């Protein structure tokens, strides 16, 4: 599926959607929604993500965490269930193998898969389930690819999610930190970088380095040097204004989960320090942007890009 000379879509039904930049022939991403192993909390994910130069900036099933798959929506602690994958953190006991807690996010259908010149839209419906398969939540998800710019060597992805509680009791979104492990507040949208990105540079609007773990900021960037190919890449993760990431407008506050060792990872966690409670019938909506760029961008370049690409 191609719109004029714009981005191209190839849909392998039941498995994945791949988006290609036709000038270079680079597959920018694959959105994978086919079956996965139950222990890994099966759910759709984006992998590989590539820069316009064709370099991969995600990892898939690394041997330290088989359930880390590119860029994906997760729920590490959800009312006692694990929609993250693998072992579950239990305070005082560490990470335990508890398969009866591992759930899934299941693809239901696509409302839209469309290429419109320089923009691609994937609109999907999903259901969220604990181990027993009961319905806990419905999700409407939208993935958009846009702002492909060969001059700056960058392109952007917008990830939107709306999760509605279908239980008769509240859904409690948490993290290992809300369960008792210090500074391990990962949940929600999560990126795992390639092995070569270990020890990469972490950049925020007002600081940099691993100490940005648990901090609040409208955006955070990760820059690192590739293995195999010469050169660097930078990924910028940004909150949409309506996320109200500070919580000043009444939303549950978000804090960055980020590390550059023993591996590269970023998550704009909405339940880092405290649980987020979603009442029956209510909907949690969040929107994020991920910019994928060739080169090692400095803070000033990142700020300028975000200023000239408003929401």
C-alpha positions in Angstrom: 0.0 0.0 0.0 1.6 3.3 -1.1 0.3 6.8 -1.1 1.8 8.6 -4.1 5.6 8.7 -3.5 5.1 8.6 0.3 5.6 6.0 2.9 4.8 2.5 2.0 2.9 -0.1 4.1 3.2 -3.9 3.8 0.7 -5.8 6.0 1.4 -9.5 6.6 -2.0 -10.2 8.0 -2.0 -11.9 11.4 1.6 -11.1 12.0 2.9 -7.6 11.4 2.8 -4.2 9.6 6.0 -2.9 8.1 6.5 0.8 7.1 9.1 1.6 4.5 10.7 4.9 3.4 10.6 4.5 -0.4 13.5 6.7 -1.4 16.1 4.8 0.6 14.1 1.5 0.9 14.7 1.5 4.7 12.0 -0.3 6.7 11.5 2.2 9.5 9.6 -0.1 11.7 7.5 -3.2 12.0 4.5 -3.3 14.2 4.2 -6.9 15.3 0.9 -8.3 16.7 1.2 -12.0 16.0 1.3 -14.7 18.7 4.0 -14.7 21.3 5.0 -17.0 24.2 2.7 -16.9 27.2 5.5 -16.5 29.7 6.5 -13.2 27.9 3.1 -11.6 28.5 2.2 -11.5 24.8 1.4 -8.1 23.4 2.1 -6.1 20.3 5.4 -4.3 19.9 7.5 -2.2 17.5 10.7 -3.9 16.4 12.9 -3.2 14.6 12.9 0.6 14.7 15.5 2.0 12.3 17.1 5.3 11.6 16.8 6.8 8.1 20.3 5.4 7.5 19.0 1.9 8.2 20.6 1.4 11.6 18.5 -0.6 14.2 17.8 1.2 17.5 15.8 -1.4 19.4 16.6 -4.8 20.9 14.4 -8.0 20.8 14.3 -10.8 23.3 17.8 -10.2 24.8 19.0 -13.1 26.9 18.7 -11.1 30.1 15.0 -10.3 29.6 13.3 -12.3 26.9 10.1 -10.2 27.3 11.9 -6.9 26.3 10.8 -6.4 22.7 11.6 -3.1 21.0 9.1 -0.4 21.9 6.0 -1.6 23.6 3.1 -0.8 25.9 3.4 -2.7 29.2 1.9 -2.9 32.7 4.5 -4.4 35.1 2.2 -4.4 38.1 -1.6 -4.3 37.4 -3.9 -5.2 40.3 -1.6 -8.1 41.1 -1.1 -9.2 37.5 2.0 -9.0 35.4 1.4 -7.7 31.9 5.1 -7.1 31.5 6.4 -10.6 31.2 8.8 -12.9 32.9 9.4 -12.9 36.7 7.3 -10.8 39.1 8.8 -8.6 41.8 7.6 -9.5 45.3 8.8 -7.3 48.1 11.2 -9.2 50.5 11.5 -12.1 48.1 12.8 -10.5 44.9 11.8 -11.6 41.4 9.9 -14.8 41.4 8.7 -17.2 38.7 4.9 -16.8 39.1 3.3 -17.8 35.7 -0.2 -17.5 37.3 0.3 -13.8 37.4 1.4 -13.3 33.8 -1.3 -11.9 31.5 -1.6 -10.5 28.0 -2.6 -7.6 25.7 -4.5 -9.1 22.8 -5.0 -7.7 19.3 -8.7 -7.6 18.4 -8.8 -5.7 15.1 -7.5 -2.7 13.2 -9.9 0.2 12.7 -7.5 1.8 10.2 -4.2 1.1 8.5 -3.6 3.9 6.1 -0.7 5.7 4.3 -1.5 9.3 3.4 1.6 10.7 1.6 4.1 11.5 4.4 2.1 10.0 7.2 1.0 6.5 8.2 -1.7 5.7 10.7 -2.3 2.4 12.5 -5.4 2.4 14.7 -6.0 -0.7 16.7 -8.3 -2.2 19.3 -6.9 -4.5 22.0 -8.1 -6.3 25.2 -6.2 -6.7 28.4 -6.3 -10.0 30.3 -4.8 -11.6 33.5 -3.6 -15.2 33.4 -7.2 -16.7 33.5 -8.2 -14.8 30.4 -11.0 -12.7 31.9 -11.5 -9.2 30.5 -9.9 -6.5 32.5 -9.6 -3.6 30.0 -10.2 -2.5 26.5 -7.6 -0.4 24.7 -7.7 1.9 21.7 -4.2 2.4 20.3 -3.0 4.7 17.6 0.5 4.6 16.1 1.5 7.3 13.6 4.7 7.8 11.6 5.3 11.3 10.3 7.8 14.1 9.8 10.3 12.1 7.8 13.1 14.5 7.2 16.2 13.4 5.3 17.9 16.8 5.9 18.0 16.3 9.7 18.2 12.6 9.3 15.1 12.0 11.5 11.6 10.8 11.6 8.9 10.7 14.3 6.4 8.2 15.8 3.4 9.2 17.9 2.0 6.5 20.2 -1.4 7.1 21.7 -3.2 4.8 24.1 -6.6 4.9 25.8 -7.3 2.1 28.3 -10.8 1.6 29.7 -11.3 -0.4 32.9 -13.9 -3.2 32.3 -13.8 -4.7 35.8 -16.3 -4.1 38.6 -13.5 -2.8 40.8 -10.6 -0.4 40.3 -7.5 -1.3 38.2 -4.4 -0.4 40.1 -1.4 0.4 37.9 1.9 0.1 39.7 5.6 -0.8 39.3 8.3 -2.7 41.2 8.9 0.5 43.1 5.3 0.8 44.3 5.8 -2.9 45.3 8.8 -2.0 47.4 11.9 -2.1 45.1 13.7 1.3 45.1 14.1 3.2 41.8 12.6 0.5 39.6 9.4 2.3 38.6 9.1 0.9 35.1 5.6 0.5 33.5 3.7 1.8 30.5 5.5 2.6 27.2 8.9 1.0 27.4 12.0 1.1 25.0 14.8 -1.4 25.1 17.9 -0.3 23.2 20.5 -2.5 21.4 23.4 -4.0 23.3 25.7 -1.5 21.7 23.8 1.4 23.3 25.0 0.4 26.8 26.7 3.4 28.5 25.0 5.8 26.1 24.4 9.5 26.9 21.1 10.4 28.7 20.0 14.0 28.1 17.2 16.0 29.7 16.1 19.7 29.4 18.1 20.7 32.5 20.6 17.9 33.1 22.0 14.6 31.9 23.1 11.2 33.1 21.6 8.3 35.0 20.6 10.6 37.9 17.6 11.5 35.7 16.1 8.2 36.9 12.8 9.1 38.7 12.9 12.7 37.6 10.1 14.7 35.9 10.7 16.5 32.5 8.7 17.1 29.3 11.2 15.1 27.3 14.2 12.9 27.7 16.8 11.7 25.0 19.2 8.9 24.7 22.2 9.0 22.3 24.7 6.2 21.6 27.2 4.8 19.1 26.2 1.9 16.9 27.9 -1.5 16.8 28.8 -2.7 13.3 27.9 0.6 11.5 29.9 3.8 12.0 28.1 6.7 13.7 25.5 7.5 16.4 21.8 7.7 16.8 19.6 9.8 19.1 16.1 8.9 20.3 13.9 11.6 21.9 10.9 10.6 24.1 8.4 13.3 24.7 5.1 13.8 26.6 2.2 15.3 24.9 1.0 18.4 26.8 -2.3 16.8 27.8 -0.4 14.1 29.6 0.1 16.7 32.4 3.3 14.8 33.3 3.9 16.9 36.4 0.5 16.3 37.8 -0.1 20.1 38.3 -3.3 19.9 36.3 -4.7 17.0 38.3 -3.3 14.0 36.3 -1.4 11.2 38.0 2.3 12.4 37.7 4.8 10.7 35.5 8.5 10.1 36.2 11.2 8.9 33.9 12.6 5.4 34.2 16.0 5.5 32.4 19.2 3.6 32.6 22.3 3.1 30.4 23.7 0.1 32.2 23.5 -2.9 32.3 21.4 -2.0 29.2 19.7 1.0 27.6 16.1 1.6 28.5 13.6 4.4 28.7 10.0 4.6 30.0 7.8 7.6 30.8 6.3 5.8 33.7 2.9 6.9 34.9 3.1 4.8 38.1 6.8 5.1 39.2 6.5 6.0 42.9 2.7 5.7 43.5 -0.1 3.5 42.1 -2.5 5.0 39.6 -6.0 3.9 40.3 -8.5 3.6 37.4 -12.1 3.3 38.5 -14.6 1.0 36.7 -15.6 2.4 33.4 -13.0 5.1 33.4 -10.3 5.6 30.7 -6.6 6.3 31.1 -5.3 8.2 28.0 -1.7 9.0 27.3 0.1 10.3 24.1 3.9 10.2 23.5 6.3 11.1 20.7 9.5 9.2 19.8 11.9 10.9 17.5 14.5 8.6 15.8 17.5 10.5 14.5 20.9 9.7 12.9 23.7 11.4 14.7 24.5 12.5 18.3 22.1 15.4 18.9 22.9 18.0 21.6 20.4 19.4 24.0 20.0 22.6 21.8 19.3 20.6 18.7 16.6 18.5 20.6 15.0 21.6 22.0 14.9 23.3 18.6 13.4 20.2 16.9 10.6 20.0 19.5 9.9 23.7 19.2 9.5 23.6 15.4 7.4 20.3 15.5 4.6 21.2 17.9 1.9 18.8 19.0 
